Amino acid sequence: MIAPDLARWAVGDVVVPVAVREAALRHLLDGLGTAVAAARADAAGPAVEVARGLGGPAEATILGGRDRVGAPAAALANGTLVHALDFDDTHAGGLVHATSVVLPAALAVGEQVGATGAEVLVAAVVGYEVACRVAAAAPHGFHARGLHATMAAGVFSSAAIAARLMGLDGATATHALGIAGSQAGGLLAFLATGASTKQLHPGFASQAGITAARLAAAGATGPETVLDGPHGLYDALTTGVVERTAILAGLGGADPTDWETTRIGIKPWPTCQLAHASMAAAGAALSTAGATAGDVVAVHALVHPDSASVVCPTDRDPARPASPYAAKFSLPWSVAALLHDGTVGVDTYRDDQLARPEVIALAAATTWEPTTGPAAGMAAADAAGEVTLTLADGRLVTGRVDRSPGGGAAPLSDADLLAKFAGNAGPGSVPLVTALRGLPDAPDLTDLITCAADAAAVPMEA
C-alpha cells in the first residue's frame, strides 16, 4: 500500500540534496511574494476576515499582518493569499499549484511548534514531493472530472507537512493521510462564473491537512488504502490512466532529478498556466514580424486539448470575460492583452481593464484548434505553443515555443524571479528576500513573518 510508505518517508530521516533545497527556497520566495502582493492588493479579504473570526489560540500569523490565530485558520487565509492572484507556481505533470498548499501549512505549523527554519524547509520539501506526486499520478485526471488538482492533492501535502512538524510517527501519519483523503475536492464550477472559489481551494486544502494531522494525533483513524482503493482517491475523483507506482518511484533519492520539487515552474504572468505557451508563442510571432498589435487582424492557436477545455471556453464569450478571474482563464483575452501591452502583470486583470475595445476586438478575432498526434499525449502544462498571426498586409507569421516559459528547460532566471518578487512585495522586498534566504539557519520563523508584515503594510498602487 502506498500511503504507509509515503507517510513513513514523510516523517522519517529525509536527506535533501542541495539542488532540491535551493529549488524549494526559490519557490517559497515566489510564494511569499504572491501572498504579500495579494495582501497589499486586498485580494483575499474574505478569507482573511473569516480566519480572524475563527480565532483560536495564538499559534500562527496571517501573512501580511500581525494577527495570530489558530494554525488551521492561518493556513486557510495564507493558502488563499498565495493563490489569490493566480501568480503562484505550477507543477506541470500534476497541474498543481504546489507552493499554495505547501507554504501555508509549513509556516502555520512551523510557528505553532516553534520549529527552526531548517525544520520548516525540510517539511516544505516533503510537502512539495507529496503534492506533486499525488497529482501527477493521474495526469489531468482530476481536472477531467471537474476537480481542482491543487485541492485534491493539496490535502495530502498539508497533512504530511503537519505530521512531520508535529513529530507524528509513521502509523499516525498514515492515518493523517487517510483522513485527509476524505477532504479532497475542489470543484471547477468557477470556470463558467468567475466566482472566487478557486482562490479558496489552497486555503481549504491547507486547513484540512492540518486538521487531519491533529485528528490523527488525537486518535482518529483513516484508511491506509486511501491512495490504492477500492473507493480511494483515484477511484472516486479521477478519470483516465492512473500511475500509482509513480508516487513512490525515486522518492527521496540521492539524485536531485528524482525530486519533483526541481520540476516546478515559476509563472512569469498572473494567468492560468494553460494559456502561457500560446501567449509566449504569440509574443514570439509578433516580434518576428516586426509588427505591432495594431497590425494584427486575426490570431490562430494550436492548443493542447486539455488546455483548450479550460482556457478556450465554449460556454461563455472568451473575448468579454465577466470578471478578472474569468479573464485569467481566457486564452483569447490574455493573448490579446499581451500583444497589445507587450507584457502582462497584476494590473492587466483589474476590473477597469477588461472592457478595452482594442483587446476585446483582437480576442474576438482569435480562433484555435486542438493539437493532435504525439503532442496531445503530453501533459498540458508541458506542451508546446504555436500561434499564427494574420497581419493587415496579408502576411501570416507563426511563432512557436517548446513549452510555457518559467519551467522545464526554460526556468525563470534568478534575476527575473527577484524582479517578479520585487514587483509583488514592493519596497519591503529586500529585507524579506534576506529573511527567506536565511531560513536554513534561522532559529525560528519570527524574522520571516515580521518582514512579510512590513512589506505588506505598503498598499499596492492602483
Helices and strands as residue ranges (DSSP letters): H 2-11, H 18-40, H 45-54, E 60-61, E 68-69, H 71-83, E 90-91, H 98-113, H 117-136, H 141-144, H 149-165, H 170-181, G 188-192, H 197-217, H 233-237, G 244-247, G 256-258, G 260-263, E 264-265, G 273-275, H 276-289, G 293-295, E 296-303, H 305-311, H 324-328, H 331-341, G 346-349, G 351-353, H 357-364, E 366-370, G 373-377, G 380-382, E 385-391, E 396-401, H 414-425, G 426-428, H 429-437, G 439-441, H 446-456
